[in-house]
């Protein structure tokens, strides 16, 4: 997913403020939860983006929601700014950019792993260690079970995809056999 430059600018400013306050991870969690709520709840999104409600009313509704969640004050301030600037539609991209920037500054990388079979803790640990050795960074695994792979794994680390699945090997074999 390509994020807009506007979303990256907002995220960059928020990362800077979160680092200054020492709450980078807490802000990431709060921002991610807010972005999921706005993306996942059509009624909430429609209310918060509805110009029939004044900006102060929309900000007040959002602040009540965030207060009930116990969101960090920096997330509340940021959300207020986003609503005041009519940028709520960009919030999911801002959350994604924030996560990427915070991970980069912390020396972390996220690896999305699809596995044909559920991975036990020991296998996940070995995979994490191998990916950490390859990337030179701390690896955060996001594991998904996909029986359609038949066997093996597909790992996406940043823009690199490593496909060791039986499904792709069969596809490659089929293509090689059908080439004339």
C-alpha positions in Angstrom: 0.0 0.0 0.0 1.4 3.4 -1.0 0.7 6.1 1.6 0.2 9.7 0.6 2.8 12.3 1.3 0.3 14.1 3.5 -0.1 11.0 5.7 3.6 10.6 6.0 4.0 14.3 7.0 1.4 13.9 9.8 3.0 10.6 10.9 6.5 12.1 10.9 5.3 14.9 13.2 3.6 12.5 15.5 6.6 10.2 15.7 8.8 13.2 16.6 6.4 14.2 19.4 6.0 10.7 20.7 9.7 10.2 20.8 10.1 13.5 22.7 7.5 12.3 25.3 8.8 8.7 25.4 5.5 7.2 24.4 6.2 5.9 20.8 4.7 2.4 21.4 1.7 3.6 23.3 0.9 6.1 20.6 1.3 3.4 17.9 -1.2 1.2 19.7 -3.7 4.0 20.3 -3.4 5.3 16.7 -3.8 1.8 15.3 -6.9 1.2 17.4 -8.4 4.5 16.3 -7.7 3.9 12.7 -9.3 0.4 12.9 -12.3 1.8 14.6 -12.8 4.6 12.0 -12.2 2.1 9.1 -14.3 -0.7 10.6 -17.3 1.3 11.8 -19.2 3.0 9.0 -21.5 4.8 11.4 -18.6 6.3 13.4 -16.8 7.3 10.2 -20.0 9.0 8.8 -20.6 10.9 12.0 -17.0 12.1 12.4 -16.8 13.1 8.7 -20.3 14.7 8.5 -20.1 18.4 7.8 -23.6 18.8 9.3 -22.0 18.5 12.7 -19.8 21.4 13.6 -16.1 20.6 14.0 -16.1 21.3 17.7 -19.0 18.8 18.0 -17.1 16.1 16.0 -13.9 16.8 18.0 -15.9 16.5 21.3 -17.4 13.1 20.2 -14.0 11.8 19.2 -12.4 13.0 22.5 -15.2 11.2 24.5 -14.5 8.0 22.6 -10.8 8.2 23.1 -11.2 9.0 26.8 -13.3 5.9 27.3 -10.5 3.9 25.7 -7.9 5.4 27.9 -6.0 6.7 24.8 -2.7 8.5 25.4 -3.1 12.3 25.5 -0.9 12.7 22.4 -3.3 10.4 20.4 -6.2 12.6 21.5 -4.4 15.8 20.5 -3.5 14.2 17.1 -7.0 13.0 16.5 -8.4 16.5 17.3 -6.0 18.0 14.8 -6.9 15.4 12.1 -10.6 16.1 12.6 -10.1 19.9 12.6 -8.1 19.7 9.4 -10.7 17.4 7.7 -8.1 14.6 7.3 -10.0 11.8 8.9 -10.2 9.9 5.6 -6.3 9.7 5.7 -6.1 8.3 9.2 -5.5 4.7 8.2 -2.6 5.8 6.0 -1.3 8.0 8.8 -1.4 5.0 11.2 0.4 2.8 8.7 3.1 5.5 8.1 3.5 6.0 11.8 4.1 2.3 12.3 6.6 2.2 9.5 8.5 5.2 10.8 8.4 4.1 14.4 9.7 0.6 13.4 12.5 2.1 11.3 13.6 4.4 14.2 13.5 1.5 16.6 15.5 -0.9 14.3 12.5 -3.2 13.8 11.0 -4.8 10.7 7.7 -6.6 10.4 7.6 -9.9 8.7 4.2 -11.2 7.4 4.4 -14.9 7.2 1.8 -17.2 5.6 2.2 -20.8 6.6 0.5 -24.0 5.3 0.4 -25.3 8.9 0.2 -23.5 12.2 3.6 -22.7 13.6 4.5 -23.6 17.1 6.4 -21.2 19.3 9.8 -22.9 18.7 9.4 -22.8 14.9 8.3 -19.2 15.0 11.3 -18.4 17.2 13.7 -20.1 14.7 12.1 -18.2 11.8 12.3 -14.9 13.7 16.0 -15.6 14.4 16.8 -16.4 10.8 15.0 -13.3 9.5 16.8 -11.2 12.1 20.1 -12.5 10.9 19.2 -11.7 7.3 17.9 -8.2 8.0 20.1 -7.2 10.9 17.0 -5.9 12.7 14.6 -7.0 15.4 11.8 -8.9 13.6 8.1 -8.7 14.6 6.3 -11.7 13.1 2.7 -11.5 11.9 1.8 -15.1 11.2 -1.2 -16.2 9.2 -2.3 -19.8 8.6 -3.1 -20.5 4.9 -3.8 -24.2 4.0 -4.0 -23.2 0.3 -0.2 -23.1 0.3 -0.2 -26.9 0.6 3.2 -26.8 2.4 6.0 -24.4 3.2 6.0 -20.6 3.9 5.6 -17.3 2.2 7.5 -14.5 4.0 7.1 -10.8 3.2 9.7 -8.6 4.8 9.4 -5.0 3.6 9.3 -5.2 -0.2 11.0 -8.6 -0.4 8.9 -11.8 -0.8 10.4 -15.2 -0.1 8.0 -17.9 -1.4 8.9 -21.4 -0.3 5.4 -22.8 -0.7 4.5 -26.0 -2.4 1.8 -24.1 -4.3 4.3 -21.8 -6.0 6.7 -24.6 -6.7 3.9 -26.6 -8.4 2.9 -23.4 -10.4 6.5 -22.9 -11.5 6.7 -26.6 -12.5 3.5 -26.4 -14.4 4.7 -23.3 -16.3 8.1 -24.9 -17.1 6.3 -28.0 -18.5 3.9 -26.0 -20.7 6.6 -23.8 -22.2 7.2 -24.8 -25.8 
